[in-house]
Amino acid sequence: MLINPNARLAQAPLDGVMRVLDEGGIDVAIERFGSAAEVSPDIIRRGPGFDLAIVCGGDGTINAAARGLIETGLPAGILPMGTANDLARTLYVPLELTEAARVIVEGHTRTIDVGSVNGHYFFNVASI
């Protein structure tokens, strides 16, 4: 579980989320990162030992994880902790964190398109 400490809800209590994941049989390793540049390399480094990457943040955090997710082929769970959470909303991921954790535990998956501009991947938003 990769947590963006700068996300709007980064300080939200995760007790309910952790309980849902634990009860669902998901053993979680928590990693808080200092910058978006660390997200994909961390996924790539840890990828072989994991079945899933849970990305905790908003659209910027999820886009920062894109390269790592694509290179490892890991599915991503989304805990919408950002401001707009546009991708989570588009995918109908509940904005309430415990409910979003239930979606992860239930194994709901969806294949989505990915874009690339000048070698930078993105899921739903690219801006200049």
VMD Tcl script that draws the C-alpha trace (Angstrom):
set ca {
  {0.00 0.00 0.00}
  {1.67 3.16 -1.25}
  {0.49 6.26 0.60}
  {1.01 9.80 -0.63}
  {1.66 11.77 2.59}
  {0.66 14.98 0.78}
  {-2.75 13.72 -0.34}
  {-5.76 15.58 1.04}
  {-6.82 12.60 3.19}
  {-3.31 11.33 3.99}
  {-3.91 11.77 7.71}
  {-7.25 9.95 7.65}
  {-7.37 7.02 10.05}
  {-6.86 3.74 8.20}
  {-7.98 1.37 10.96}
  {-11.19 0.45 9.11}
  {-9.35 0.01 5.83}
  {-6.72 -2.22 7.43}
  {-9.41 -4.30 9.16}
  {-11.28 -4.84 5.87}
  {-8.09 -5.78 4.03}
  {-6.96 -8.10 6.83}
  {-10.36 -9.80 7.07}
  {-10.26 -10.20 3.29}
  {-6.95 -12.04 3.48}
  {-4.80 -9.23 2.12}
  {-1.49 -8.90 3.96}
  {-0.42 -5.26 3.63}
  {3.00 -3.64 3.61}
  {2.65 0.14 4.01}
  {5.03 2.49 2.25}
  {4.80 6.27 2.59}
  {6.81 8.06 -0.05}
  {8.30 11.51 -0.10}
  {7.71 12.42 -3.73}
  {5.77 11.21 -6.75}
  {9.06 10.25 -8.41}
  {9.46 7.43 -5.86}
  {6.15 5.67 -6.58}
  {6.88 3.76 -9.79}
  {10.42 2.74 -8.83}
  {9.05 1.42 -5.54}
  {6.39 -0.63 -7.33}
  {9.01 -2.01 -9.71}
  {11.43 -2.82 -6.87}
  {8.78 -4.52 -4.73}
  {6.68 -5.93 -7.58}
  {8.03 -9.49 -7.67}
  {7.03 -10.03 -4.03}
  {3.47 -8.72 -4.31}
  {0.19 -9.58 -6.00}
  {-1.34 -6.09 -5.93}
  {-0.39 -2.44 -5.51}
  {-2.82 -0.35 -3.49}
  {-2.34 3.29 -4.42}
  {-3.50 5.80 -1.81}
  {-3.83 9.31 -3.14}
  {-5.45 11.22 -5.95}
  {-5.07 11.37 -9.70}
  {-1.47 12.62 -9.54}
  {-0.45 9.74 -7.30}
  {-2.17 7.20 -9.52}
  {-0.52 8.65 -12.62}
  {2.84 8.55 -10.79}
  {2.26 4.82 -10.26}
  {1.41 4.16 -13.92}
  {4.88 3.18 -15.15}
  {5.42 0.82 -12.23}
  {2.02 -0.81 -12.68}
  {2.53 -1.24 -16.42}
  {6.07 -2.61 -16.11}
  {5.16 -5.10 -13.38}
  {1.69 -5.99 -14.65}
  {0.36 -5.68 -11.10}
  {-3.30 -4.81 -10.68}
  {-3.92 -1.59 -8.79}
  {-6.34 -1.03 -5.97}
  {-7.33 2.58 -5.45}
  {-7.93 4.23 -2.10}
  {-9.13 7.69 -3.17}
  {-7.35 10.04 -0.80}
  {-6.81 12.99 -3.14}
  {-8.81 16.11 -3.81}
  {-10.71 15.35 -7.01}
  {-10.20 11.58 -7.35}
  {-11.41 11.77 -10.94}
  {-10.17 8.32 -11.97}
  {-11.73 6.71 -8.89}
  {-15.03 8.47 -9.63}
  {-14.89 7.43 -13.29}
  {-14.34 3.81 -12.25}
  {-17.09 4.01 -9.60}
  {-14.67 3.35 -6.77}
  {-16.41 4.44 -3.55}
  {-14.92 7.61 -2.10}
  {-15.38 6.30 1.44}
  {-12.09 4.54 2.18}
  {-13.47 1.47 3.94}
  {-15.90 0.87 1.07}
  {-13.07 1.30 -1.44}
  {-11.11 -1.32 0.53}
  {-14.07 -3.70 0.20}
  {-13.93 -3.29 -3.58}
  {-10.27 -4.32 -3.45}
  {-10.99 -7.34 -1.23}
  {-13.83 -8.46 -3.49}
  {-11.38 -8.51 -6.39}
  {-13.34 -6.25 -8.72}
  {-11.07 -5.54 -11.67}
  {-11.42 -3.59 -14.85}
  {-9.03 -3.12 -17.75}
  {-8.63 0.55 -18.61}
  {-6.83 2.47 -21.31}
  {-3.49 4.08 -20.65}
  {-1.98 6.99 -22.54}
  {1.62 7.92 -23.11}
  {3.11 11.29 -23.98}
  {6.86 11.54 -24.51}
  {7.39 8.33 -22.56}
  {5.22 9.39 -19.60}
  {2.21 7.18 -18.91}
  {-1.11 8.48 -17.64}
  {-4.52 7.01 -16.95}
  {-7.06 9.78 -17.18}
  {-5.47 13.20 -17.23}
  {-2.52 14.70 -19.06}
  {-1.86 18.41 -18.76}
  {0.67 20.94 -19.89}
}
mol new
graphics top color blue
foreach p $ca { graphics top sphere $p radius 0.5 }
foreach p [lrange $ca 0 end-1] q [lrange $ca 1 end] { graphics top cylinder $p $q radius 0.2 }
display resetview
